[in-house]
């Protein structure tokens, strides 16, 4: 019987390091993330979690080590539309409503058929807030509006930097349910957190960041 070849990872880091002004921020770091997998990046404040996310999204340049996307050197234009990032800056325009912000996000990802924005807002607990200006929402409601974006764009890889920040227990459970459904559907997620996190559907892979 011929052995089945291992699947190519969606995302792979090899000896990835980052220095700022010749001072090491983190590394060397090695990991593989396949479709249907979730990896939790843990570490204290200042350990380089957000820096890692900025490297993965192309906001910072990789100078030490390798990043691969589907087995090839990572070029962000090649994976455009396949990756969605949610960071500390939520990417919401304060003068627009959640509905208007989501329409902008859908357009940026090139969706032609209009997904159900109302259903997405209801799923994240914002039913009835779709037309409220974002600036009038609480911090937790703003985070929920940003989370609704994950339901409306066709990304296979979610990069979530501290997605539990500003959320109460119900909001934390919401994030876990969204992650569980995404991974079960064949997606993948890389999630940073400096606190203890429990996921539904089994324990995720864990990588501990050390500066």
C-alpha atoms as one frame of an Amber mdcrd trajectory, in Angstrom:
protein
   0.000   0.000   0.000   1.337   3.408  -0.968   1.595   5.854   1.911  -0.416
   9.037   1.563   1.776  12.105   1.159   1.381  14.627   3.969  -0.757  17.612
   3.094   1.032  20.846   2.306   0.535  23.363   5.129  -1.441  26.484   4.378
   1.080  28.509   6.350   4.556  27.570   7.545   7.268  29.441   9.445  10.865
  28.261   9.389  13.385  29.748  11.809  11.416  33.004  11.762  13.002  35.784
  13.796  12.430  39.488  14.129  14.833  42.161  15.316  14.085  45.797  16.012
  17.077  48.134  16.043  19.335  45.072  16.257  17.535  43.851  19.386  15.734
  40.476  19.145  11.942  40.655  19.518  11.263  36.925  19.097  12.561  33.774
  17.507  13.626  31.548  16.034  10.047  30.314  15.544   8.874  27.240  13.623
   5.272  26.174  13.057   2.931  24.645  10.478  -0.761  25.385  10.096  -2.917
  23.105   7.926  -6.498  23.468   6.750  -8.827  22.387   9.547  -6.365  23.399
  12.278  -6.233  26.100  14.905  -3.033  27.346  16.529  -2.914  29.481  19.654
   0.077  31.807  20.007   0.610  32.524  23.700   2.939  34.956  25.404   3.211
  37.866  27.765   2.814  41.456  26.630   5.897  42.420  24.646   6.738  38.851
  23.628   6.167  39.617  19.933   2.667  38.244  19.265   1.429  41.356  17.455
   4.751  41.690  15.640   4.296  38.138  14.347   0.831  39.020  13.069   2.180
  42.096  11.325   4.761  39.919   9.574   2.094  37.457   8.477  -0.108  40.216
   7.066   2.752  41.964   5.248   2.709  45.068   7.439   6.302  44.222   8.377
   8.946  42.676   6.155  10.398  39.235   6.864  14.191  39.539   7.040  15.197
  36.483   9.091  13.794  33.029   8.364  11.104  31.927   5.931   7.337  32.220
   5.623   5.608  29.847   3.192   2.048  29.908   1.840   0.863  26.581   0.394
   4.497  25.485   0.147   5.760  28.562  -1.720   7.499  31.693  -0.378   4.800
  33.937   1.043   3.788  36.714  -1.351   0.789  38.571  -0.022  -0.605  39.250
  -3.473  -0.822  35.478  -3.999  -3.030  34.898  -0.979  -5.142  38.043  -1.332
  -8.731  37.206  -0.505  -7.750  33.993   1.288  -6.622  35.656   4.514  -8.516
  37.970   6.842  -6.892  39.834   9.740  -8.553  41.145  12.889  -6.228  43.087
  15.155  -6.269  45.682  17.908  -7.334  48.261  15.344 -10.709  46.909  14.255
 -10.827  48.553  10.844 -14.195  50.208  11.475 -15.063  53.754  10.409 -16.614
  55.428  13.432 -19.040  57.600  11.459 -20.468  54.606   9.578 -22.885  52.023
  10.907 -21.955  48.341  11.343 -24.016  47.576   8.228 -22.169  50.210   6.171
 -18.775  49.037   7.461 -19.589  45.457   6.501 -20.688  46.520   3.013 -17.291
  48.196   2.575 -15.501  45.035   3.751 -17.505  42.854   1.360 -16.614  45.159
  -1.518 -12.911  45.115  -0.646 -12.920  41.313  -0.812 -14.544  41.350  -4.217
 -17.803  39.686  -3.275 -20.379  40.167  -6.028 -23.302  38.384  -4.452 -24.495
  40.176  -1.368 -24.176  37.987   1.743 -26.763  38.334   4.492 -25.445  41.165
   6.632 -28.461  41.099   8.939 -27.928  37.386   9.639 -24.251  38.013  10.413
 -25.092  40.870  12.775 -27.672  38.717  14.539 -25.188  35.881  14.894 -22.678
  38.125  16.685 -25.332  39.624  18.955 -25.886  42.941  17.177 -29.449  42.485
  15.936 -31.072  45.913  16.047 -27.720  47.771  15.999 -27.019  47.527  12.285
 -27.779  51.187  11.554 -26.275  52.711  14.714 -23.119  54.778  14.202 -20.105
  52.753  15.335 -18.895  55.635  17.504 -22.005  55.180  19.660 -21.322  51.491
  20.324 -19.548  50.097  23.364 -16.068  48.571  23.017 -17.568  45.096  23.128
 -20.157  45.930  20.482 -17.459  47.335  18.211 -15.516  44.092  18.565 -18.662
  42.128  17.675 -19.168  44.286  14.578 -15.611  43.483  13.509 -16.182  39.773
  14.186 -19.181  39.845  11.828 -16.696  40.545   9.023 -15.327  37.020   9.469
 -18.728  35.627   8.496 -19.008  37.680   5.313 -15.653  37.352   3.555 -14.496
  34.066   1.965 -11.136  33.713   3.759  -9.635  30.297   4.498  -7.171  31.655
   7.086  -8.182  33.834  10.013  -5.410  35.807  11.729  -6.882  37.016  15.020
  -4.781  39.167  17.345  -6.277  39.147  20.863  -9.853  38.550  19.649 -11.120
  38.154  23.237 -10.159  41.699  24.287 -13.115  43.886  25.368 -15.512  40.920
  25.370 -17.508  39.543  28.270 -18.024  35.827  28.888 -20.784  35.650  26.261
 -18.524  37.364  23.737 -15.679  34.963  24.477 -18.022  32.033  23.867 -19.061
  33.673  20.589 -15.441  33.798  19.393 -14.972  30.149  20.328 -18.106  29.121
  18.409 -17.015  31.075  15.326 -13.586  29.440  15.439 -15.051  25.980  15.930
 -17.362  26.357  12.921 -14.611  27.807  10.732 -12.168  24.998  11.483 -14.870
  22.334  11.106 -15.590  23.717   7.617 -11.945  23.269   6.599 -10.663  26.721
   7.484  -7.663  27.507   9.655  -6.964  30.095  12.313  -3.978  31.563  14.092
  -5.003  33.257  17.335  -2.907  35.233  19.813  -3.702  35.563  23.495  -1.814
  36.390  26.679  -4.404  34.654  28.850  -5.786  31.157  29.296  -8.249  30.267
  26.538 -10.445  27.193  26.225 -11.695  26.170  22.789 -14.613  23.983  21.851
 -13.890  20.890  19.804 -10.583  19.867  21.391  -7.310  21.466  22.331  -5.584
  23.647  19.709  -1.920  23.572  18.879  -0.045  25.946  21.164   3.091  27.963
  20.542   4.682  29.884  23.379   6.351  33.150  22.388   9.548  34.125  24.146
  11.322  37.357  23.357
